Amino acid sequence: MNSEIDCIGLFCPIPVIKAKIAYKNIKSHESITIVTDHSCTQQGILEAFKNYNCKIEIEDNAGIWYIRITKL
């Protein structure tokens, strides 16, 4: 299952908080995707999840970032 969280227009730390809440509700090998238009969210997510057992993939599509977090 992959759920998408729309964080367009939201400033940090809101996307990070939403990501952490959603991450707690997914199972191993499931993922969440944060959709954001603020580049600082990438660094916030990377920093917040550095000690989690997860894989993070970031895709930039014309100023919209898709940050996929997969629980391992």
C-alpha positions as CSV (number, residue, x, y, z in Angstrom):
1,M,0.0,0.0,0.0
2,N,1.2,3.5,-0.8
3,S,-0.5,6.4,0.6
4,E,0.1,10.0,-0.6
5,I,0.1,13.0,1.7
6,D,-0.5,16.4,0.0
7,C,1.7,19.0,1.7
8,I,1.6,21.6,-1.1
9,G,1.7,25.0,0.5
10,L,2.7,23.7,3.9
11,F,5.8,24.8,5.6
12,C,8.1,22.8,7.8
13,P,7.7,21.2,10.2
14,I,4.1,20.3,9.2
15,P,5.1,17.9,6.4
16,V,7.6,16.1,8.7
17,I,5.0,15.7,11.4
18,K,2.4,14.4,8.9
19,A,5.0,12.0,7.6
20,K,5.9,10.6,11.0
21,I,2.2,10.1,11.9
22,A,1.6,8.3,8.6
23,Y,4.8,6.2,9.0
24,K,3.6,4.8,12.3
25,N,0.5,3.5,10.6
26,I,2.1,1.5,7.8
27,K,3.5,-2.0,7.8
28,S,6.8,-3.3,6.6
29,H,7.4,-2.8,2.9
30,E,4.6,-0.3,2.6
31,S,5.3,3.3,1.8
32,I,4.0,6.9,2.1
33,T,4.7,9.7,-0.4
34,I,4.9,13.2,0.7
35,V,4.1,15.7,-2.1
36,T,5.5,19.2,-1.4
37,D,6.5,22.4,-3.2
38,H,9.0,23.4,-0.6
39,S,12.6,22.2,-1.1
40,C,13.4,22.4,2.6
41,T,11.0,19.5,3.3
42,Q,13.5,17.1,1.7
43,Q,16.2,17.9,4.3
44,G,13.7,17.9,7.1
45,I,12.4,14.4,6.1
46,L,16.0,13.1,5.7
47,E,17.0,14.4,9.1
48,A,13.8,13.2,10.9
49,F,14.0,9.7,9.4
50,K,17.8,9.1,9.6
51,N,17.4,6.7,12.5
52,Y,14.4,4.9,11.1
53,N,14.6,1.5,9.3
54,C,13.4,2.9,6.0
55,K,14.3,3.8,2.4
56,I,13.8,7.4,1.2
57,E,13.5,8.3,-2.5
58,I,13.1,11.8,-3.7
59,E,11.9,12.9,-7.2
60,D,11.7,16.5,-8.4
61,N,9.1,17.2,-11.0
62,A,9.3,20.9,-12.0
63,G,9.4,22.2,-8.4
64,I,7.1,19.6,-6.9
65,W,8.9,17.0,-4.8
66,Y,7.7,13.5,-4.3
67,I,9.4,12.0,-1.2
68,R,8.6,8.3,-0.9
69,I,9.4,6.7,2.5
70,T,9.3,2.9,2.5
71,K,9.3,1.0,5.8
72,L,11.8,-1.9,5.7
